[in-house]
Amino acid sequence: MMVAAHATDPSLQTFEDDIWWITLIKLLGVFVILLLLTLFTINYERKVVARMAVRPGPNQVGPNGWLQSLTDGLKLPFKEEIIPKTADKVVYFIAPVISATTAFTAFSVIPFGGVVSMFGHKTALQLTDVPVSVLVLLACSSMSVYGVVLAGWASGSTYPLLGGLRSSAQMISYEVAMGLSIVAVFMTAGTMSTSQIVKAQAEGNPFHLFGMELTTPSWYAVLLFPSFVIYMIAAVGETNRAPFDLPEAESELVGGFQTEYSSFKFAMFYLAEYINMITVSAFCTTLFLGGWRAPWPITAVWHGANSGWFGMIWFFVKVLIFLFGFIWLRATLPRMRYDQFMRLGWKILIPVSLVWILFLSYVKIANNEMSERSKWLSIGGLVVVVLLVAMFWPSQRKPRQLSVEEQLAARPPGSFPVPPMDLQVPPSPRARRAVAERTPATVGGDTENKEV
């Protein structure tokens, strides 16, 4: 089983030996897969949200409504295009191209599977790989910010500009947290190559705990659980998805940075958003869930689960599970306030990531330079210290809420008058009122001819 597992793993030399026409076939295949996945994800989201809201989703176009996204995609390029007079035409055209191009490029280093036979030639189910493939992904996600900012600025309108500024601040802040969460994967796997990170998660590493020989979990989602959680939160924030869809908050900014876009340019932004969702899901699968490898129960029963083209099945099943998580969050959680959202990124996610990286660095040093007993005692003591600091860290106490009477008493002299709290308006002393003394009407006991 060990030989079969390593035989399907590509190396960097595998991509250098690819024939040019096989590379073109894989390039076309990645493009088609992304387009099909985008059409599927849009309809998938509509159907899942409709199911959660107990209402019918798309059910008219095609079998059970599954061709609805295809018809929408064919319709958008032929709709009337409206360009604002105040728009910067060159930048207005370039912005959606940047967003769509970076979204497609980021998927070029994602591994779909191991080494397979294609037209009699051995090749990996991955377009390309380099020793710093993860940095390529981060660079593409950083470049996508330019498309958003330029779209908001070039539209020549206030709301798109505010949406572009919001989106740039949001994507930059959460990309810092995402990058820090990936550092733990680099340190554990010892490489930045995506194919080699998947290979490093093939089997767990043995270690000794007080004389017992144990094996660490192979998936980094378990071994590096804090990094996995931070990555998931940062991924939702960077893709501008609910509950973090603040740059496109309809109640505040109409449609955000893409308010003034229509027709095919709007379709490109729409395409880039969903491809980014697919990319971060595939990236998370690669870094934390073993990539294209089947999970443990399947590999224990079926020894050939990771061979051949079967890796694509496990890969896309994991990606669809992550996409379901995006949809579930949209249908469940309300939108956060912008200050709460930015506070979560800068004051919680980034500090926790830094502390976690320092802890992992100490563990790696302890593994190399300390004895078994000293290592575990020092790690345990360090964990206790971190927990105590987190428990007794001084929090910002809110001031005591004053009562209405205390607030009124604290007002400076000469302030504007405040209406009474019981909502009873006293009569004006300047108004003359004629008060007639009348005998109240009674029921029963009096004669009918009594004047009232």
Disulfide bonds with the S-S distance in Angstrom:
none
